[in-house]
Amino acid sequence: MKPKILISRGWPEVVQRRLTARYDVTLNATDTPMTLAQLRAAMGEYDAVCPTVSDKMPAEVLSTAGARVKIIANYGAGFEHIDLEAAKAAGLVVTNTPDVLTDATAELAVLLMLMTSRRAGEGERELRAGQWAGWRPTHLLGQSLAGKTLGLVGYGRIARATALRAKAALGMEVAYYSRRRATDEDGATYHESLEGLATVSDVLSLHTPGGAETHHLIDGALLARMKPTAILINTARGSVVHEADLAQALTDGVIAGAGLDVYQGEPKVNPLLLAAPNTVLLPHLGSATLETRTAMGMRAADNLDAFFDGKPPLDRVA
């Protein structure tokens, strides 16, 4: 008998075909987030559940009495929505899909840098609203990124890929802060403190994991250390930024702009951010290329195949 698997959202078709060839697959036909009640019910009906970042998997789901599920194969690199301690206590294997998001997310970080520094979001909104009065010398003046300093908070794969693009395409200098200094810095300048990095950065780009250690890492005090011409970019986790503090900093001119792809209350966006000036707000598009989303699904499928073949999954996180 084929293992029964629940896919919580629609995945690229080629991945779904691969999974249905081996497993008894149930798809979420509505492609909307599943409720906690639905996820609890799924724990007793399936051998594997494959959630995404929009499917919260707290202890009340993972500790369901009489659960049949043995593996949570997450579609995505981030797993803050899964209570790993509860999963371990329930004897569940949890996997994710790292590595395959690097290029797509780095591309989006650079896109946000350009859109924010050149005030492209403001310009498009003005034009679509019928408020553009025509070309004039001082209208929506932005700033060039050539020769400016890109400060990276975190220096993993995505940060390095972002740095590579920023140096090659935009002529930026690169600096970084991380808990451990890199042995291979690729020409980047290390700062021993986040505060020190924030002070010198023209663009501060976030590349940290979520969790208690990085919760509201970027707050009003840190923003106050930044240059008034600086911009903040977040393609990491929404929880890293204190959104009310950021909105206030933008309104008060403490920093010049922000480009965000992630939010603490997704899919809800803090209304203070929606009203803040010079913001570029994207709907979590970091991995949104067909190639990347397909690779994510294939990685999840690899983890499932290994598990049901009795082998250790490549990307086990719990």
N, C-alpha and C positions, 0 to 999 in steps of 0.2 A: 504494500500500500504506500502511495506517495505521501510524504510529509505535507501537512496542511500549513499554508503560509498566508498571512494577511499582509497586503500591501496597502498602507494607510492613505496614500495619495497616488495620483497618476504618475507613472514613471515613463521615460522614453519607450516607445513601442518596441524597439529592438531588444531592450532589456526585459520587458514583459514577456516577449516571445521566448526568450531564453529560459526564464523562470517557469513558464507554463509547460515547457517541454519536459521538465523534470519533476515539478511540484504540483500539488493541488492548490492552485492560487485563487484567492479571493481578492478582487480589486475594489477599492472604494469608488464606486461609480460616480458619486457626486463631486469628488475631488475637493471636499471641504474638510476642515479639521474635525477629527472624531472627538466625541465627548468622553469624559472620564467613564461614564457608564458603559459606553460602547467598548472602550478599551478594556475595562474590567471583564466584560462579557467575553471579549476576544481571548483573554488569558486562559479561559477554560475550554475554548473551542479549537485553538490552533497550536501547532508545534513551534511556530515562529511568528513573531510580529516584526514588521519592518516599518518603524515610524520615521518621521522627519522632524525637523526643528519645531514645527508647528503643533506637534503632538506631545503634550505634556505627559510624562510617565513618572508620576510621583509614587511614594511608598504605597498609597492606598490602591494603586493599580498593580504594582509589581508584587505585592504581598497577598494577592487574591488567593483565598483558600481553594485548594484543589486545582491549582493551575496546571494546565497541560503544556504551556509554553516553556521551552527550554533555552531559547536564544532570542535576544533582541538585536536584530541586525539593522542598525541605524543607517539611514540614507543621509549622509552628511558627515563632515569632519567634527563639528561641534556636538557635544553630548550633555550640555548643561541642563537640558530638559529632561534628562533621565536621572533618577536618584540611584547613583551607583552603589551606595551603601545598602539600600533596600534590595537592589538586584543581587548583590553578593549574598546577603542574608537569605534570599529566596533560592540561592543556587543557580541563578541565571547567568548565562554568558552574554556579554554585551560587546558588540563590535561597532566600528565606525568606518568612514571612508576617507582617510587622510591622503595627502600627497597630490591627488588628482585635481585639486582646486587651485593650485598655485598660480598658473599663468592667467587664468580667467580673473581671479581676484586681483592680481597685480595690475592687470590691464584696467580694471575698474577703478583702482586707487588712483592711477595716473589720469584717467578720465575725470574723476572728481577734482583732482588738483587743477586741471586745466579749466574745467567749467567754473570752479569757484574763483580762481585767480583772475579769470577773464570775465567774471560776472555773467556768464552765459545763461544761467538759470533765470536771473532777473530780466535779462534781455528777451528771452523767449516768452516769459510771462507778460511782459509789457506789450510785445508785438501781438500775441494772441488776444490780448484784451482790447486791442484797437487803440492803444495809447501811445504808439510810437509816432513822434512828430517829425521824423526824418533825421538824417545825419547831422551832427554838430560836433565841434572839436572836443568838447569836454563831457560828452554824454557817456555814462557808464564806463568810465575809465577803470580798467583793471590794472594788473601788473604782470610783467614778464617773470618767468621762473628761471631764466638763464642766469647762472652764477649764484643762484640762491641756495640756501641750505635746507635740505630735506632731513628732518629729524625723525628717525624711526623708533617707535616704542615697541621693543621686541625685535629680534634679529634672526627669525627663523626663515623658512623657505619663501613664504610670501613676501616678507619684508625685503629679503635679498633680491627677489625677482622684481619687486617694485623699484628698488634702488638701481638695478641694472637698466631698467627702462628710463628712469628719470635722468640718469647720467648720460645714456647714449642719445636719447631723443631730445632732452630738454637742457642738457648741459648743467645739471645741478650738482652741487657738492653734497656729500652724504655723511650724516652723523647718526649715532644710535645709542640707545640705552637698553640694557637687559640685565637680568639678575646675575648673569655670568658673562664675563667678557669672552668674545669669540676668539678662537685660536687662529682662524682665517678671517680677517676683517674685510677683504676685498677692497681695500683702500678707504674704508669708512673710518671716521673718527669716533672713538669711544668716549662716552661721558659716564662718570661714576654715579650720577644721580639724575632722576627724571627732571628735577627742577633745573639742573644745569643745562640739560638738553633743551628744555622748553624755552629757556632764555635766549638761546642762539638760533633757534629754528625759524625759518620763514614758512615752512610747511611742517606741521607735526602730524605724522601719520601713525595710526594705531594698528598694531599687529600682535596683540596679546590674547591669550585665552580668556574665557569668562571665569567666574568663580569668586569666592570670597576675597582672595588676594588682590584682585583687580577691580572689585566693585567700586564704582565711582572714583576710579583712579584719577580721572580728569574732572576736577571740581573748580569752584570759583577761585580758590587760592592758587591752583596751578595755572589757570587761565590768566590770572593777573600777572604772572611772571612772563607771559609771552609778549612778543612785539605787537604793537597796535596794528601793524601791517600783516601779521601772520594769519595763517588759516589752519584749521583743524580738519583732518580727514579721518573718518572711521569706517573701515570695512571689516572690523574685528567682531566685537560683541557690543550690543547696545548698552549693556550694564556697566561697561567701562566708563561711560560718560554720565556725569550728573547733568541731566538734560535741562533742568530749570536753571542751573548755574550757567550752562552754555548759552541758553536763550537770553539770559540777562546780560552776559558778556557781549553778545552780538548786538543787542539793543543799545547798550551803553558805549559801544565802540572800543571795548577792551581788546578785541581782536577783529580782524577785517572780514572773516567769513568762515563758513564750515560746509564741508561736503560729507553727507552721511548716507550710508547704505543700510544701517542696522539701528534698531531702536529697542529700548528696554521693554516696552509693552506691546511688541509686535502681535498682530498687525495694526494696533492702535498707535498713533503717533502723537506725542505730546503737543497739544495745541499751541503751547508757547513757542515750540520750534517752528510750527507752521506759520506763525506770525512774525518770526524773527527775520531781520534783513539779511541779504546776501547769504542765503542758504541754498544748497543744492541737495534735495532730498529724493533718494531713489528707493524703490520698494524691494530691498534685499536682492539685488541682481548680481552679487559678487560672483557666483558660479553659473550664472544664467547664459551659458552657451550650450548648444546642442552637444558639442563634443564633450564638454565637461560633465554635464548632467548625465550623459550616457556612460562616461567613465565611472562616475559615482555609482550608478546602478550596477555596472559590471563588477565593481569592487565589492559591493554588498552581496552580489550573487556569488562571488568567489568565497566570501566568508561563510555563506550558507552552505555551499558545496563542501567546503572543508569540514565544517561542523557535522554535517549529516554523513560524511564519509568517515567520521571518527578521527579526524585530524585536528590539530590546533588551528583555529582561524588566524589569518595573518594579522588582522587588525583588532585584536581583543583589547578592550579597555577595562573590562571587569569580568 
